[in-house]
Amino acid sequence: MAKKKVTPQQVIEALQNSNGLQAGAARALKVSRQTIANYIKNDPIIAAAYEDVNETTIDKVEGKLLENINAGNIVAQIFYLKTKAKHRGYVERIEATGKDGKDLPAPSLVQIYIPTNKRDDSDT
């Protein structure tokens, strides 16, 4: 079976219409996702267009995030602070320490007994 030939412009337009999603562009052009990936990898003009459409999509999503922040959405506000305000101390991390902040002992192997539903006749 012959491969379907698509033009670089068709690939760029499909990527723009799919907000940079390669699978969506592939579906629109009726080619494999790998075909789209190959075009991006091998054609610098398509690669630049792909990067541009991804940056545009990020801008759209950041705009929606800011709309939610301005509307008082606390989850959006917390997300923004944890991702954009780390330098001000808005960091979420888990600290695993022992008593008084001392290091925890090294983990050891633990054996767990899991009983089965089978009857053990050796105890009778």
C-alpha positions as CSV (number, residue, x, y, z in Angstrom):
1,M,0.0,0.0,0.0
2,A,1.4,3.4,-1.0
3,K,1.9,6.0,1.7
4,K,-0.3,9.0,1.7
5,K,1.6,12.1,0.6
6,V,0.9,15.3,2.5
7,T,2.5,18.7,2.0
8,P,4.5,20.5,4.6
9,Q,1.8,23.3,4.6
10,Q,-0.9,20.7,5.3
11,V,1.2,19.4,8.2
12,I,1.6,22.9,9.6
13,E,-2.1,23.7,9.3
14,A,-3.1,20.4,10.9
15,L,-0.7,21.1,13.8
16,Q,-2.2,24.6,14.2
17,N,-5.8,23.3,14.1
18,S,-5.0,20.6,16.7
19,N,-3.2,23.1,19.1
20,G,0.1,21.2,18.5
21,L,-1.3,17.7,19.3
22,Q,0.5,15.4,16.9
23,A,-2.2,12.7,17.1
24,G,-4.9,15.2,16.3
25,A,-2.9,16.4,13.3
26,A,-2.4,12.9,12.1
27,R,-6.1,12.0,12.4
28,A,-7.0,15.1,10.4
29,L,-4.5,14.2,7.6
30,K,-5.3,10.5,7.8
31,V,-1.7,9.6,8.4
32,S,0.1,8.0,11.4
33,R,1.3,10.0,14.3
34,Q,4.8,8.8,13.5
35,T,4.5,10.5,10.1
36,I,3.8,13.8,11.8
37,A,6.7,13.2,14.2
38,N,9.0,12.5,11.2
39,Y,8.0,15.7,9.5
40,I,8.7,17.7,12.7
41,K,12.1,15.9,13.1
42,N,13.2,16.2,9.5
43,D,11.8,19.6,8.3
44,P,13.2,22.7,10.2
45,I,10.3,24.8,8.9
46,I,7.7,22.4,10.3
47,A,9.7,22.1,13.5
48,A,9.7,25.8,14.0
49,A,5.9,26.0,13.2
50,Y,5.4,23.2,15.7
51,E,7.3,25.0,18.4
52,D,5.4,28.2,17.6
53,V,2.0,26.5,17.9
54,N,3.0,24.9,21.2
55,E,4.0,28.3,22.6
56,T,0.8,29.8,21.4
57,T,-1.2,27.0,23.1
58,I,0.7,27.6,26.3
59,D,-0.1,31.3,26.1
60,K,-3.8,30.4,25.7
61,V,-3.8,28.1,28.7
62,E,-1.9,30.6,30.9
63,G,-4.5,33.2,29.9
64,K,-7.3,30.9,31.1
65,L,-5.3,30.2,34.3
66,L,-5.1,34.0,34.9
67,E,-8.8,34.4,34.3
68,N,-9.5,31.7,37.0
69,I,-7.1,33.5,39.3
70,N,-8.8,36.8,38.8
71,A,-12.2,35.1,39.4
72,G,-11.0,34.1,42.8
73,N,-10.4,30.4,42.1
74,I,-8.3,29.3,45.0
75,V,-7.0,26.2,43.3
76,A,-5.7,28.2,40.4
77,Q,-4.1,30.7,42.8
78,I,-2.3,27.9,44.7
79,F,-1.2,26.3,41.5
80,Y,0.2,29.6,40.2
81,L,2.1,30.2,43.5
82,K,3.5,26.7,43.6
83,T,4.8,27.0,40.0
84,K,5.6,30.6,39.5
85,A,6.5,31.8,43.0
86,K,8.9,29.2,44.2
87,H,11.5,31.9,44.7
88,R,9.3,33.4,47.4
89,G,8.9,30.2,49.3
90,Y,5.7,28.8,47.8
91,V,7.1,25.3,47.5
92,E,5.4,22.0,48.2
93,R,7.7,19.3,49.2
94,I,7.8,16.3,51.5
95,E,10.5,16.2,54.0
96,A,11.2,12.8,55.5
97,T,13.1,13.2,58.8
98,G,13.1,11.4,62.1
99,K,12.7,12.8,65.6
100,D,14.1,16.3,66.0
101,G,14.9,16.5,62.3
102,K,17.5,13.8,62.3
103,D,17.9,11.4,59.4
104,L,15.7,8.4,59.2
105,P,17.3,5.0,59.5
106,A,18.1,3.2,56.3
107,P,15.1,1.2,55.0
108,S,15.2,-2.5,55.7
109,L,13.4,-5.4,54.1
110,V,10.1,-6.3,55.6
111,Q,8.5,-9.7,55.2
112,I,4.7,-9.7,54.9
113,Y,2.7,-12.8,55.5
114,I,-0.4,-13.0,53.2
115,P,-2.7,-15.8,54.2
116,T,-4.4,-17.8,51.5
117,N,-7.8,-19.2,51.5
118,K,-6.4,-22.7,51.4
119,R,-6.6,-24.8,54.6
120,D,-3.3,-25.8,56.1
121,D,-3.8,-29.4,57.3
122,S,-0.3,-29.5,58.9
123,D,-1.6,-27.8,62.0
124,T,-4.3,-30.4,62.7
